[in-house]
């Protein structure tokens, strides 16, 4: 089974503030999904084929020293047929991050 490796550049205010990060596996998939979603953001439901623990992946991308990304959470109301109303989180990447490479590795 292969694992996704995502390399990206977090852009700071100056060229000297830029830093490169590398995220693998689910963290890489989450980072790639956040970059690609842009201002739309992502929810676990939208990427449910693999993101059952999206809140955990986002938490690691926020707090782990390797990443330290600014990711905003907004709660949204939703209606689930047969279960009634509830809420889910939508995540927005607020740092300027440019995808450098996203590839599968053995």
N, C-alpha and C positions, 0 to 999 in steps of 0.2 A: 504494500500500500504506500502511495506517495504522500508527501506532506507539502503544503503550500508554503513557500518562502516569499515574503513581501519585503522589499526594500523601498524606503521612502525618505524624503527630505522634509523636515519640519523647518519652515521658513520663519526666521526671526525678523526683527525690525531692520537689521543690517545684514550684509553678506556674512559678517563674522558671527552672527547669531544663529546661522543655519546649522542644523545637526542632522546626521543621517541615523535612521533607526532601521532595525530589521526585526520583523515579527514572523513567527512560524506557526503552522497549524491553525487552530481556531482563532488565535489572536491575529494572525495574518489575514485570515478570511474576514474577520470583523473590521480590521483596519481598512482593507480593500473595499468592503461594503460601505463603510462610512465615507471614504474618499469619493467613491462613485456616486453616492446618494447626494452629496453636496448639501444645498439648503433644504432639501426635502427630508433629510434624516432617514433613519431606519427603525423598524420595530422587529421584534422577534417573529411576529406572525408573517411579515413580508419576506423573511429569509428563513422560514421555519424548517426547511429541509435539513438544516444543520445547526441552527442557532437556538437550540433549546435552553441554553444557559447564557444567552446574550448579556444579561446584566452582569454576570461574572466576568465575561471577556472584556466588557467595557470597564469594569472596576480595575482589572489588571492594567489595561491600557492607560488608565488615569494615574494609578498609584505606583506602579512598578518603575524603579529608577531607569530602566532601559527605555521607557516610552515617555512618561510624564505628559500625556496629552490632555488638552482641555476639551472635555466632552460634556455637553449640556444634556440634561434629561428634562423632558416635558411630559407630564401625564396627560393622557387623552381618555375620554369616555368612549366606551364601545358597548354594543349590544350583541350578545352571543345567543343564537337561537336555542331555546330550551333551557338556558341558564340565566337569562336576565342580563341586567346591566353590570358593567365592571369598568376597570381602568387598565390601561397598559402604558408602557413607557415608549417614547420616541427619543432616539439619541441623535445628537447633532455634533459633528466634529467642528470645533470652533477655531482650532489652530489652522494655519495655512499649511497644508501638507501636500506634497507632490509625489505621486507614485513614480518610482524609478524602475522597479522590476517586480513582477509577480509571476513566479514559476513553480512548477511542481518539481520536487526533488525526491529521489528514491530513498 
